[in-house]
Each structure stands twice: as structure tokens, then as C-alpha cells.
Amino acid sequence: MDQNNKLYIGNLEFSVTTDELKELFAQFGTVTDAIVMVDKFSGRSRGFGFVTFATDKEASEAQLKMAEQDFKGRKLIVSVARPMSRDNNAGGGGFRPRNNFSRDDRGGNRGGRY
């Protein structure tokens, strides 16, 4: 089932709060969820968020009317949110510690039993 009731909201001014985002989009229908994404280390806004509506129709109207609209001095980017795939998620690059059970750069086994 393809749901288009969750919107990505980009180019947010860094002082925008989740409550302000929800209030801004509530004029288009029932907002069931809203969030401004923040950096987990600094706590600072990352400049984007998500708004979820009760229906696809409400989300579609909000997208049409709010795309490129000025909010706190910035033109909003509004699009249907895409699910995060395994290919583009944050993190990547696994940590592989060197120990007696791993192969070294020369291709040899560094000892130890499995």
C-alpha cells in the first residue's frame, strides 16, 4: 500500500521548532505527526523535518500550497517523503578491529583458533 500522507519539509530556518512546523501545516488538515530533525550530538536543527497528515488528500494540498513558500525568510522545499533505504542510510563503513583472528594486509592468518 503506497501512502503519500507524509511530507518531507526542507530548507527550514534552524530556529523552527516541531510545534511551529505542526502549526504551520495544520491549516491544511489533521496533522497526525510532525518533527524537526535535530543533530543527536549538538541538539541543533538539521534544517528539515517531516509532517504526516491523516489523509493523502490533505498532504497533497499542503504540498501544492506550501512548496516554495517563504517561512521565516526561507523558501520551503516540500515533497512526499520517501522511505529510507538500506543503501542511503547514515552510518556505513563498518568498523573492523584488527585482532588475532583477522587477516592482515599481507593476506596471512594472524593466528588463533576459531
Biopython code that builds the backbone (N, CA, C, O; Angstrom):
import numpy as np
from Bio.PDB.StructureBuilder import StructureBuilder

atoms = [
    (1, "MET", "N", (0.854, -1.180, 0.000)),
    (1, "MET", "CA", (0.000, 0.000, 0.000)),
    (1, "MET", "C", (0.896, 1.237, 0.000)),
    (1, "MET", "O", (1.715, 1.429, 0.898)),
    (2, "ASP", "N", (0.723, 2.068, -1.021)),
    (2, "ASP", "CA", (1.541, 3.258, -1.171)),
    (2, "ASP", "C", (0.862, 4.443, -0.488)),
    (2, "ASP", "O", (-0.216, 4.868, -0.903)),
    (3, "GLN", "N", (1.484, 4.969, 0.546)),
    (3, "GLN", "CA", (0.899, 6.086, 1.279)),
    (3, "GLN", "C", (1.677, 7.356, 0.965)),
    (3, "GLN", "O", (2.907, 7.379, 1.024)),
    (4, "ASN", "N", (0.951, 8.396, 0.635)),
    (4, "ASN", "CA", (1.575, 9.680, 0.313)),
    (4, "ASN", "C", (1.149, 10.759, 1.290)),
    (4, "ASN", "O", (1.032, 11.927, 0.919)),
    (5, "ASN", "N", (0.916, 10.373, 2.544)),
    (5, "ASN", "CA", (0.454, 11.362, 3.511)),
    (5, "ASN", "C", (1.573, 11.906, 4.402)),
    (5, "ASN", "O", (1.309, 12.702, 5.303)),
    (6, "LYS", "N", (2.810, 11.491, 4.162)),
    (6, "LYS", "CA", (3.953, 12.003, 4.925)),
    (6, "LYS", "C", (4.796, 12.873, 4.007)),
    (6, "LYS", "O", (5.222, 12.443, 2.935)),
    (7, "LEU", "N", (5.027, 14.099, 4.445)),
    (7, "LEU", "CA", (5.772, 15.062, 3.644)),
    (7, "LEU", "C", (7.138, 15.359, 4.253)),
    (7, "LEU", "O", (7.295, 15.439, 5.472)),
    (8, "TYR", "N", (8.104, 15.516, 3.385)),
    (8, "TYR", "CA", (9.439, 15.999, 3.756)),
    (8, "TYR", "C", (9.388, 17.520, 3.637)),
    (8, "TYR", "O", (8.928, 18.046, 2.624)),
    (9, "ILE", "N", (9.851, 18.221, 4.649)),
    (9, "ILE", "CA", (9.891, 19.680, 4.636)),
    (9, "ILE", "C", (11.352, 20.091, 4.786)),
    (9, "ILE", "O", (11.960, 19.881, 5.835)),
    (10, "GLY", "N", (11.905, 20.675, 3.731)),
    (10, "GLY", "CA", (13.314, 21.043, 3.746)),
    (10, "GLY", "C", (13.522, 22.543, 3.702)),
    (10, "GLY", "O", (12.585, 23.314, 3.493)),
    (11, "ASN", "N", (14.766, 22.939, 3.904)),
    (11, "ASN", "CA", (15.205, 24.333, 3.919)),
    (11, "ASN", "C", (14.573, 25.126, 5.057)),
    (11, "ASN", "O", (14.271, 26.311, 4.912)),
    (12, "LEU", "N", (14.377, 24.453, 6.197)),
    (12, "LEU", "CA", (13.827, 25.134, 7.368)),
    (12, "LEU", "C", (14.899, 26.014, 8.012)),
    (12, "LEU", "O", (16.076, 25.656, 8.057)),
    (13, "GLU", "N", (14.470, 27.157, 8.500)),
    (13, "GLU", "CA", (15.347, 28.011, 9.289)),
    (13, "GLU", "C", (15.678, 27.229, 10.562)),
    (13, "GLU", "O", (14.808, 26.547, 11.104)),
    (14, "PHE", "N", (16.898, 27.314, 11.037)),
    (14, "PHE", "CA", (17.355, 26.461, 12.128)),
    (14, "PHE", "C", (16.653, 26.696, 13.467)),
    (14, "PHE", "O", (16.760, 25.862, 14.367)),
    (15, "SER", "N", (15.941, 27.811, 13.614)),
    (15, "SER", "CA", (15.232, 28.066, 14.868)),
    (15, "SER", "C", (13.822, 27.490, 14.892)),
    (15, "SER", "O", (13.156, 27.552, 15.925)),
    (16, "VAL", "N", (13.349, 26.928, 13.770)),
    (16, "VAL", "CA", (11.984, 26.392, 13.697)),
    (16, "VAL", "C", (11.851, 25.187, 14.620)),
    (16, "VAL", "O", (12.695, 24.291, 14.621)),
    (17, "THR", "N", (10.774, 25.182, 15.407)),
    (17, "THR", "CA", (10.517, 24.079, 16.335)),
    (17, "THR", "C", (9.484, 23.125, 15.737)),
    (17, "THR", "O", (8.806, 23.453, 14.764)),
    (18, "THR", "N", (9.381, 21.957, 16.330)),
    (18, "THR", "CA", (8.381, 20.979, 15.903)),
    (18, "THR", "C", (6.979, 21.550, 16.037)),
    (18, "THR", "O", (6.148, 21.351, 15.151)),
    (19, "ASP", "N", (6.699, 22.256, 17.129)),
    (19, "ASP", "CA", (5.374, 22.852, 17.329)),
    (19, "ASP", "C", (5.058, 23.878, 16.243)),
    (19, "ASP", "O", (3.929, 23.933, 15.754)),
    (20, "GLU", "N", (6.036, 24.685, 15.864)),
    (20, "GLU", "CA", (5.818, 25.677, 14.806)),
    (20, "GLU", "C", (5.547, 25.001, 13.467)),
    (20, "GLU", "O", (4.696, 25.452, 12.701)),
    (21, "LEU", "N", (6.265, 23.927, 13.186)),
    (21, "LEU", "CA", (6.070, 23.192, 11.941)),
    (21, "LEU", "C", (4.662, 22.599, 11.891)),
    (21, "LEU", "O", (3.971, 22.695, 10.877)),
    (22, "LYS", "N", (4.253, 21.990, 12.990)),
    (22, "LYS", "CA", (2.914, 21.399, 13.067)),
    (22, "LYS", "C", (1.843, 22.462, 12.894)),
    (22, "LYS", "O", (0.873, 22.256, 12.164)),
    (23, "GLU", "N", (2.010, 23.582, 13.550)),
    (23, "GLU", "CA", (1.041, 24.679, 13.465)),
    (23, "GLU", "C", (0.959, 25.236, 12.039)),
    (23, "GLU", "O", (-0.132, 25.535, 11.554)),
    (24, "LEU", "N", (2.086, 25.375, 11.379)),
    (24, "LEU", "CA", (2.127, 25.897, 10.014)),
    (24, "LEU", "C", (1.328, 25.020, 9.054)),
    (24, "LEU", "O", (0.619, 25.533, 8.188)),
    (25, "PHE", "N", (1.439, 23.701, 9.201)),
    (25, "PHE", "CA", (0.787, 22.785, 8.269)),
    (25, "PHE", "C", (-0.617, 22.374, 8.698)),
    (25, "PHE", "O", (-1.341, 21.774, 7.903)),
    (26, "ALA", "N", (-1.025, 22.675, 9.926)),
    (26, "ALA", "CA", (-2.356, 22.306, 10.411)),
    (26, "ALA", "C", (-3.480, 22.991, 9.632)),
    (26, "ALA", "O", (-4.621, 22.531, 9.667)),
    (27, "GLN", "N", (-3.176, 24.071, 8.938)),
    (27, "GLN", "CA", (-4.198, 24.772, 8.152)),
    (27, "GLN", "C", (-4.712, 23.926, 6.985)),
    (27, "GLN", "O", (-5.741, 24.253, 6.392)),
    (28, "PHE", "N", (-4.005, 22.842, 6.652)),
    (28, "PHE", "CA", (-4.391, 22.007, 5.520)),
    (28, "PHE", "C", (-5.100, 20.722, 5.930)),
    (28, "PHE", "O", (-5.552, 19.965, 5.070)),
    (29, "GLY", "N", (-5.202, 20.469, 7.222)),
    (29, "GLY", "CA", (-5.895, 19.275, 7.683)),
    (29, "GLY", "C", (-5.340, 18.781, 9.003)),
    (29, "GLY", "O", (-4.628, 19.497, 9.707)),
    (30, "THR", "N", (-5.675, 17.556, 9.320)),
    (30, "THR", "CA", (-5.262, 16.951, 10.581)),
    (30, "THR", "C", (-3.828, 16.454, 10.481)),
    (30, "THR", "O", (-3.526, 15.525, 9.732)),
    (31, "VAL", "N", (-2.954, 17.087, 11.249)),
    (31, "VAL", "CA", (-1.550, 16.666, 11.308)),
    (31, "VAL", "C", (-1.446, 15.617, 12.412)),
    (31, "VAL", "O", (-1.658, 15.908, 13.589)),
    (32, "THR", "N", (-1.119, 14.400, 12.007)),
    (32, "THR", "CA", (-1.023, 13.312, 12.984)),
    (32, "THR", "C", (0.367, 13.217, 13.609)),
    (32, "THR", "O", (0.531, 12.659, 14.694)),
    (33, "ASP", "N", (1.373, 13.768, 12.913)),
    (33, "ASP", "CA", (2.731, 13.749, 13.446)),
    (33, "ASP", "C", (3.553, 14.836, 12.753)),
    (33, "ASP", "O", (3.369, 15.107, 11.567)),
    (34, "ALA", "N", (4.436, 15.436, 13.489)),
    (34, "ALA", "CA", (5.365, 16.429, 12.933)),
    (34, "ALA", "C", (6.644, 16.367, 13.742)),
    (34, "ALA", "O", (6.628, 16.165, 14.957)),
    (35, "ILE", "N", (7.760, 16.548, 13.036)),
    (35, "ILE", "CA", (9.047, 16.530, 13.734)),
    (35, "ILE", "C", (10.072, 17.335, 12.946)),
    (35, "ILE", "O", (10.152, 17.240, 11.721)),
    (36, "VAL", "N", (10.846, 18.122, 13.667)),
    (36, "VAL", "CA", (12.019, 18.783, 13.097)),
    (36, "VAL", "C", (13.203, 17.924, 13.518)),
    (36, "VAL", "O", (13.392, 17.656, 14.705)),
    (37, "MET", "N", (13.989, 17.498, 12.555)),
    (37, "MET", "CA", (15.119, 16.624, 12.845)),
    (37, "MET", "C", (16.265, 17.438, 13.455)),
    (37, "MET", "O", (16.592, 18.527, 12.983)),
    (38, "VAL", "N", (16.861, 16.889, 14.506)),
    (38, "VAL", "CA", (17.970, 17.559, 15.181)),
    (38, "VAL", "C", (19.191, 16.648, 15.210)),
    (38, "VAL", "O", (19.072, 15.422, 15.204)),
    (39, "ASP", "N", (20.351, 17.263, 15.241)),
    (39, "ASP", "CA", (21.608, 16.524, 15.346)),
    (39, "ASP", "C", (21.675, 15.900, 16.732)),
    (39, "ASP", "O", (21.445, 16.577, 17.734)),
    (40, "LYS", "N", (21.993, 14.599, 16.791)),
    (40, "LYS", "CA", (21.976, 13.923, 18.091)),
    (40, "LYS", "C", (23.112, 14.345, 19.009)),
    (40, "LYS", "O", (23.036, 14.133, 20.219)),
    (41, "PHE", "N", (24.152, 14.931, 18.463)),
    (41, "PHE", "CA", (25.269, 15.357, 19.309)),
    (41, "PHE", "C", (25.137, 16.801, 19.764)),
    (41, "PHE", "O", (25.344, 17.099, 20.941)),
    (42, "SER", "N", (24.796, 17.700, 18.852)),
    (42, "SER", "CA", (24.727, 19.120, 19.201)),
    (42, "SER", "C", (23.334, 19.559, 19.635)),
    (42, "SER", "O", (23.193, 20.572, 20.320)),
    (43, "GLY", "N", (22.293, 18.804, 19.243)),
    (43, "GLY", "CA", (20.929, 19.201, 19.555)),
    (43, "GLY", "C", (20.405, 20.287, 18.631)),
    (43, "GLY", "O", (19.283, 20.764, 18.807)),
    (44, "ARG", "N", (21.208, 20.683, 17.646)),
    (44, "ARG", "CA", (20.834, 21.754, 16.714)),
    (44, "ARG", "C", (19.984, 21.183, 15.580)),
    (44, "ARG", "O", (20.185, 20.046, 15.154)),
    (45, "SER", "N", (19.040, 21.978, 15.100)),
    (45, "SER", "CA", (18.202, 21.565, 13.983)),
    (45, "SER", "C", (19.065, 21.221, 12.779)),
    (45, "SER", "O", (20.102, 21.843, 12.546)),
    (46, "ARG", "N", (18.625, 20.222, 12.014)),
    (46, "ARG", "CA", (19.326, 19.842, 10.791)),
    (46, "ARG", "C", (18.730, 20.552, 9.578)),
    (46, "ARG", "O", (19.193, 20.349, 8.456)),
    (47, "GLY", "N", (17.699, 21.389, 9.793)),
    (47, "GLY", "CA", (17.141, 22.185, 8.707)),
    (47, "GLY", "C", (16.073, 21.479, 7.884)),
    (47, "GLY", "O", (15.697, 21.949, 6.810)),
    (48, "PHE", "N", (15.590, 20.356, 8.386)),
    (48, "PHE", "CA", (14.488, 19.677, 7.703)),
    (48, "PHE", "C", (13.649, 18.915, 8.717)),
    (48, "PHE", "O", (14.054, 18.704, 9.860)),
    (49, "GLY", "N", (12.471, 18.509, 8.263)),
    (49, "GLY", "CA", (11.577, 17.757, 9.130)),
    (49, "GLY", "C", (10.548, 17.008, 8.313)),
    (49, "GLY", "O", (10.627, 16.942, 7.086)),
    (50, "PHE", "N", (9.579, 16.445, 9.017)),
    (50, "PHE", "CA", (8.530, 15.664, 8.381)),
    (50, "PHE", "C", (7.191, 16.020, 9.010)),
    (50, "PHE", "O", (7.096, 16.273, 10.211)),
    (51, "VAL", "N", (6.158, 16.032, 8.172)),
    (51, "VAL", "CA", (4.793, 16.266, 8.634)),
    (51, "VAL", "C", (3.939, 15.149, 8.053)),
    (51, "VAL", "O", (3.990, 14.881, 6.853)),
    (52, "THR", "N", (3.152, 14.495, 8.910)),
    (52, "THR", "CA", (2.263, 13.423, 8.467)),
    (52, "THR", "C", (0.827, 13.872, 8.657)),
    (52, "THR", "O", (0.450, 14.358, 9.724)),
    (53, "PHE", "N", (0.024, 13.702, 7.603)),
    (53, "PHE", "CA", (-1.386, 14.079, 7.633)),
    (53, "PHE", "C", (-2.258, 12.842, 7.770)),
    (53, "PHE", "O", (-1.812, 11.722, 7.526)),
    (54, "ALA", "N", (-3.508, 13.059, 8.164)),
    (54, "ALA", "CA", (-4.463, 11.962, 8.306)),
    (54, "ALA", "C", (-4.801, 11.348, 6.951)),
    (54, "ALA", "O", (-5.057, 10.147, 6.866)),
    (55, "THR", "N", (-4.806, 12.156, 5.889)),
    (55, "THR", "CA", (-5.159, 11.636, 4.562)),
    (55, "THR", "C", (-4.156, 12.094, 3.505)),
    (55, "THR", "O", (-3.461, 13.097, 3.670)),
    (56, "ASP", "N", (-4.104, 11.329, 2.417)),
    (56, "ASP", "CA", (-3.261, 11.693, 1.276)),
    (56, "ASP", "C", (-3.721, 13.011, 0.662)),
    (56, "ASP", "O", (-2.900, 13.807, 0.205)),
    (57, "LYS", "N", (-5.033, 13.241, 0.650)),
    (57, "LYS", "CA", (-5.593, 14.459, 0.050)),
    (57, "LYS", "C", (-5.097, 15.715, 0.789)),
    (57, "LYS", "O", (-4.732, 16.707, 0.158)),
    (58, "GLU", "N", (-5.089, 15.663, 2.106)),
    (58, "GLU", "CA", (-4.598, 16.795, 2.899)),
    (58, "GLU", "C", (-3.112, 17.038, 2.629)),
    (58, "GLU", "O", (-2.674, 18.179, 2.486)),
    (59, "ALA", "N", (-2.360, 15.965, 2.563)),
    (59, "ALA", "CA", (-0.918, 16.092, 2.310)),
    (59, "ALA", "C", (-0.667, 16.675, 0.927)),
    (59, "ALA", "O", (0.214, 17.517, 0.756)),
    (60, "SER", "N", (-1.439, 16.230, -0.058)),
    (60, "SER", "CA", (-1.287, 16.726, -1.425)),
    (60, "SER", "C", (-1.574, 18.222, -1.512)),
    (60, "SER", "O", (-0.851, 18.959, -2.184)),
    (61, "GLU", "N", (-2.627, 18.668, -0.834)),
    (61, "GLU", "CA", (-2.960, 20.096, -0.825)),
    (61, "GLU", "C", (-1.851, 20.911, -0.147)),
    (61, "GLU", "O", (-1.469, 21.974, -0.636)),
    (62, "ALA", "N", (-1.345, 20.410, 0.970)),
    (62, "ALA", "CA", (-0.271, 21.104, 1.681)),
    (62, "ALA", "C", (0.979, 21.189, 0.806)),
    (62, "ALA", "O", (1.651, 22.220, 0.779)),
    (63, "GLN", "N", (1.285, 20.123, 0.102)),
    (63, "GLN", "CA", (2.457, 20.116, -0.767)),
    (63, "GLN", "C", (2.319, 21.162, -1.866)),
    (63, "GLN", "O", (3.252, 21.922, -2.126)),
    (64, "LEU", "N", (1.172, 21.200, -2.500)),
    (64, "LEU", "CA", (0.942, 22.163, -3.589)),
    (64, "LEU", "C", (1.010, 23.617, -3.120)),
    (64, "LEU", "O", (1.573, 24.477, -3.798)),
    (65, "LYS", "N", (0.430, 23.872, -1.957)),
    (65, "LYS", "CA", (0.328, 25.262, -1.490)),
    (65, "LYS", "C", (1.551, 25.759, -0.726)),
    (65, "LYS", "O", (1.783, 26.966, -0.661)),
    (66, "MET", "N", (2.339, 24.848, -0.147)),
    (66, "MET", "CA", (3.469, 25.289, 0.674)),
    (66, "MET", "C", (4.827, 25.208, -0.025)),
    (66, "MET", "O", (5.795, 25.810, 0.440)),
    (67, "ALA", "N", (4.909, 24.472, -1.136)),
    (67, "ALA", "CA", (6.183, 24.384, -1.858)),
    (67, "ALA", "C", (6.605, 25.773, -2.322)),
    (67, "ALA", "O", (5.818, 26.505, -2.921)),
    (68, "GLU", "N", (7.844, 26.121, -2.040)),
    (68, "GLU", "CA", (8.434, 27.412, -2.425)),
    (68, "GLU", "C", (7.880, 28.611, -1.649)),
    (68, "GLU", "O", (8.193, 29.756, -1.976)),
    (69, "GLN", "N", (7.054, 28.354, -0.618)),
    (69, "GLN", "CA", (6.533, 29.456, 0.192)),
    (69, "GLN", "C", (7.584, 29.905, 1.199)),
    (69, "GLN", "O", (8.361, 29.096, 1.708)),
    (70, "ASP", "N", (7.599, 31.187, 1.477)),
    (70, "ASP", "CA", (8.549, 31.744, 2.436)),
    (70, "ASP", "C", (8.068, 31.474, 3.860)),
    (70, "ASP", "O", (6.916, 31.740, 4.202)),
    (71, "PHE", "N", (8.964, 30.947, 4.675)),
    (71, "PHE", "CA", (8.691, 30.759, 6.097)),
    (71, "PHE", "C", (9.950, 31.122, 6.860)),
    (71, "PHE", "O", (10.982, 30.460, 6.751)),
    (72, "LYS", "N", (9.841, 32.195, 7.638)),
    (72, "LYS", "CA", (10.967, 32.710, 8.424)),
    (72, "LYS", "C", (12.183, 33.021, 7.547)),
    (72, "LYS", "O", (13.326, 32.772, 7.932)),
    (73, "GLY", "N", (11.912, 33.570, 6.363)),
    (73, "GLY", "CA", (12.993, 34.018, 5.498)),
    (73, "GLY", "C", (13.579, 32.971, 4.572)),
    (73, "GLY", "O", (14.576, 33.236, 3.901)),
    (74, "ARG", "N", (12.987, 31.796, 4.518)),
    (74, "ARG", "CA", (13.482, 30.729, 3.635)),
    (74, "ARG", "C", (12.332, 30.146, 2.825)),
    (74, "ARG", "O", (11.206, 30.034, 3.311)),
    (75, "LYS", "N", (12.634, 29.777, 1.579)),
    (75, "LYS", "CA", (11.635, 29.126, 0.736)),
    (75, "LYS", "C", (11.627, 27.637, 1.043)),
    (75, "LYS", "O", (12.648, 26.960, 0.921)),
    (76, "LEU", "N", (10.467, 27.136, 1.443)),
    (76, "LEU", "CA", (10.349, 25.749, 1.842)),
    (76, "LEU", "C", (10.435, 24.792, 0.654)),
    (76, "LEU", "O", (9.952, 25.086, -0.439)),
    (77, "ILE", "N", (11.049, 23.663, 0.893)),
    (77, "ILE", "CA", (11.043, 22.547, -0.051)),
    (77, "ILE", "C", (10.056, 21.545, 0.538)),
    (77, "ILE", "O", (10.227, 21.093, 1.669)),
    (78, "VAL", "N", (9.024, 21.199, -0.230)),
    (78, "VAL", "CA", (8.005, 20.281, 0.261)),
    (78, "VAL", "C", (7.811, 19.179, -0.768)),
    (78, "VAL", "O", (7.510, 19.447, -1.931)),
    (79, "SER", "N", (7.985, 17.943, -0.333)),
    (79, "SER", "CA", (7.789, 16.803, -1.231)),
    (79, "SER", "C", (7.293, 15.605, -0.436)),
    (79, "SER", "O", (7.377, 15.579, 0.792)),
    (80, "VAL", "N", (6.780, 14.622, -1.148)),
    (80, "VAL", "CA", (6.350, 13.391, -0.492)),
    (80, "VAL", "C", (7.593, 12.700, 0.055)),
    (80, "VAL", "O", (8.584, 12.524, -0.653)),
    (81, "ALA", "N", (7.526, 12.313, 1.319)),
    (81, "ALA", "CA", (8.666, 11.645, 1.959)),
    (81, "ALA", "C", (8.856, 10.258, 1.367)),
    (81, "ALA", "O", (7.891, 9.534, 1.123)),
    (82, "ARG", "N", (10.105, 9.903, 1.143)),
    (82, "ARG", "CA", (10.446, 8.571, 0.651)),
    (82, "ARG", "C", (10.958, 7.745, 1.820)),
    (82, "ARG", "O", (11.636, 8.272, 2.701)),
    (83, "PRO", "N", (10.641, 6.460, 1.837)),
    (83, "PRO", "CA", (11.169, 5.618, 2.912)),
    (83, "PRO", "C", (12.686, 5.540, 2.824)),
    (83, "PRO", "O", (13.252, 5.525, 1.731)),
    (84, "MET", "N", (13.337, 5.491, 3.969)),
    (84, "MET", "CA", (14.789, 5.392, 3.993)),
    (84, "MET", "C", (15.180, 3.985, 3.576)),
    (84, "MET", "O", (14.681, 3.005, 4.128)),
    (85, "SER", "N", (16.070, 3.890, 2.607)),
    (85, "SER", "CA", (16.508, 2.570, 2.156)),
    (85, "SER", "C", (17.812, 2.200, 2.843)),
    (85, "SER", "O", (18.485, 3.052, 3.424)),
    (86, "ARG", "N", (18.151, 0.951, 2.772)),
    (86, "ARG", "CA", (19.404, 0.495, 3.373)),
    (86, "ARG", "C", (20.608, 1.089, 2.669)),
    (86, "ARG", "O", (21.672, 1.230, 3.272)),
    (87, "ASP", "N", (20.453, 1.442, 1.390)),
    (87, "ASP", "CA", (21.573, 1.956, 0.613)),
    (87, "ASP", "C", (21.973, 3.374, 0.986)),
    (87, "ASP", "O", (23.143, 3.738, 0.866)),
    (88, "ASN", "N", (21.010, 4.187, 1.440)),
    (88, "ASN", "CA", (21.337, 5.588, 1.693)),
    (88, "ASN", "C", (21.203, 5.995, 3.150)),
    (88, "ASN", "O", (21.085, 7.182, 3.453)),
    (89, "ASN", "N", (21.221, 5.023, 4.060)),
    (89, "ASN", "CA", (21.111, 5.413, 5.464)),
    (89, "ASN", "C", (22.470, 5.866, 5.999)),
    (89, "ASN", "O", (23.523, 5.556, 5.441)),
    (90, "ALA", "N", (22.405, 6.589, 7.070)),
    (90, "ALA", "CA", (23.637, 7.117, 7.661)),
    (90, "ALA", "C", (24.416, 5.988, 8.321)),
    (90, "ALA", "O", (23.856, 4.933, 8.622)),
    (91, "GLY", "N", (25.651, 6.200, 8.536)),
    (91, "GLY", "CA", (26.477, 5.217, 9.215)),
    (91, "GLY", "C", (27.506, 4.650, 8.278)),
    (91, "GLY", "O", (28.615, 5.173, 8.164)),
    (92, "GLY", "N", (27.146, 3.589, 7.612)),
    (92, "GLY", "CA", (28.016, 2.963, 6.623)),
    (92, "GLY", "C", (29.402, 2.656, 7.156)),
    (92, "GLY", "O", (29.688, 2.876, 8.332)),
    (93, "GLY", "N", (30.249, 2.154, 6.300)),
    (93, "GLY", "CA", (31.654, 1.940, 6.632)),
    (93, "GLY", "C", (31.870, 1.209, 7.919)),
    (93, "GLY", "O", (32.235, 1.826, 8.919)),
    (94, "GLY", "N", (31.663, -0.062, 7.935)),
    (94, "GLY", "CA", (31.774, -0.834, 9.169)),
    (94, "GLY", "C", (33.148, -0.759, 9.810)),
    (94, "GLY", "O", (34.160, -0.649, 9.117)),
    (95, "PHE", "N", (33.181, -0.817, 11.107)),
    (95, "PHE", "CA", (34.423, -0.806, 11.874)),
    (95, "PHE", "C", (34.915, -2.238, 11.995)),
    (95, "PHE", "O", (34.193, -3.108, 12.481)),
    (96, "ARG", "N", (36.123, -2.479, 11.560)),
    (96, "ARG", "CA", (36.697, -3.819, 11.645)),
    (96, "ARG", "C", (37.985, -3.754, 12.452)),
    (96, "ARG", "O", (39.034, -3.383, 11.926)),
    (97, "PRO", "N", (37.908, -4.111, 13.719)),
    (97, "PRO", "CA", (39.116, -4.031, 14.545)),
    (97, "PRO", "C", (40.123, -5.087, 14.124)),
    (97, "PRO", "O", (39.761, -6.177, 13.680)),
    (98, "ARG", "N", (41.377, -4.745, 14.272)),
    (98, "ARG", "CA", (42.444, -5.705, 13.989)),
    (98, "ARG", "C", (42.724, -6.477, 15.274)),
    (98, "ARG", "O", (43.016, -5.902, 16.323)),
    (99, "ASN", "N", (42.626, -7.788, 15.156)),
    (99, "ASN", "CA", (42.948, -8.614, 16.311)),
    (99, "ASN", "C", (43.578, -9.917, 15.802)),
    (99, "ASN", "O", (43.823, -10.051, 14.603)),
    (100, "ASN", "N", (43.828, -10.832, 16.655)),
    (100, "ASN", "CA", (44.490, -12.070, 16.264)),
    (100, "ASN", "C", (43.653, -12.966, 15.369)),
    (100, "ASN", "O", (44.168, -13.941, 14.822)),
    (101, "PHE", "N", (42.391, -12.662, 15.212)),
    (101, "PHE", "CA", (41.522, -13.515, 14.414)),
    (101, "PHE", "C", (41.227, -12.934, 13.039)),
    (101, "PHE", "O", (40.481, -13.546, 12.274)),
    (102, "SER", "N", (41.786, -11.773, 12.695)),
    (102, "SER", "CA", (41.517, -11.177, 11.384)),
    (102, "SER", "C", (42.720, -11.348, 10.476)),
    (102, "SER", "O", (43.833, -11.608, 10.932)),
    (103, "ARG", "N", (42.478, -11.198, 9.200)),
    (103, "ARG", "CA", (43.559, -11.320, 8.224)),
    (103, "ARG", "C", (44.260, -9.970, 8.116)),
    (103, "ARG", "O", (43.614, -8.922, 8.129)),
    (104, "ASP", "N", (45.585, -10.006, 8.008)),
    (104, "ASP", "CA", (46.306, -8.742, 7.872)),
    (104, "ASP", "C", (46.413, -8.342, 6.405)),
    (104, "ASP", "O", (45.931, -9.066, 5.534)),
    (105, "ASP", "N", (47.035, -7.207, 6.120)),
    (105, "ASP", "CA", (47.146, -6.680, 4.764)),
    (105, "ASP", "C", (47.937, -7.580, 3.825)),
    (105, "ASP", "O", (47.784, -7.478, 2.608)),
    (106, "ARG", "N", (48.769, -8.449, 4.358)),
    (106, "ARG", "CA", (49.570, -9.341, 3.517)),
    (106, "ARG", "C", (48.806, -10.607, 3.162)),
    (106, "ARG", "O", (49.319, -11.452, 2.429)),
    (107, "GLY", "N", (47.595, -10.747, 3.668)),
    (107, "GLY", "CA", (46.790, -11.886, 3.332)),
    (107, "GLY", "C", (47.000, -13.094, 4.226)),
    (107, "GLY", "O", (46.360, -14.126, 4.025)),
    (108, "GLY", "N", (47.870, -12.989, 5.193)),
    (108, "GLY", "CA", (48.145, -14.125, 6.071)),
    (108, "GLY", "C", (47.198, -14.186, 7.243)),
    (108, "GLY", "O", (46.571, -13.192, 7.609)),
    (109, "ASN", "N", (47.101, -15.360, 7.824)),
    (109, "ASN", "CA", (46.278, -15.526, 9.009)),
    (109, "ASN", "C", (47.149, -15.197, 10.213)),
    (109, "ASN", "O", (48.274, -15.687, 10.311)),
    (110, "ARG", "N", (46.653, -14.385, 11.118)),
    (110, "ARG", "CA", (47.448, -13.908, 12.258)),
    (110, "ARG", "C", (47.343, -14.839, 13.469)),
    (110, "ARG", "O", (47.616, -14.417, 14.592)),
    (111, "GLY", "N", (46.965, -16.058, 13.263)),
    (111, "GLY", "CA", (46.964, -16.993, 14.370)),
    (111, "GLY", "C", (45.622, -17.085, 15.069)),
    (111, "GLY", "O", (44.626, -16.492, 14.655)),
    (112, "GLY", "N", (45.637, -17.859, 16.152)),
    (112, "GLY", "CA", (44.415, -18.051, 16.931)),
    (112, "GLY", "C", (43.534, -19.130, 16.336)),
    (112, "GLY", "O", (43.572, -19.388, 15.133)),
    (113, "ARG", "N", (42.746, -19.754, 17.184)),
    (113, "ARG", "CA", (41.811, -20.775, 16.714)),
    (113, "ARG", "C", (40.406, -20.211, 16.737)),
    (113, "ARG", "O", (40.085, -19.324, 17.528)),
    (114, "TYR", "N", (39.585, -20.733, 15.868)),
    (114, "TYR", "CA", (38.210, -20.230, 15.767)),
    (114, "TYR", "C", (37.335, -21.004, 16.657)),
    (114, "TYR", "O", (36.134, -20.741, 16.723)),
]
sb = StructureBuilder()
sb.init_structure("model")
sb.init_model(0)
sb.init_chain("A")
sb.init_seg("    ")
for serial, (resi, resn, name, xyz) in enumerate(atoms, 1):
    if name == "N":
        sb.init_residue(resn, " ", resi, " ")
    sb.init_atom(name, np.array(xyz, "f"), 0.0, 1.0, " ", f" {name:<3s}", serial, name[0])
structure = sb.get_structure()
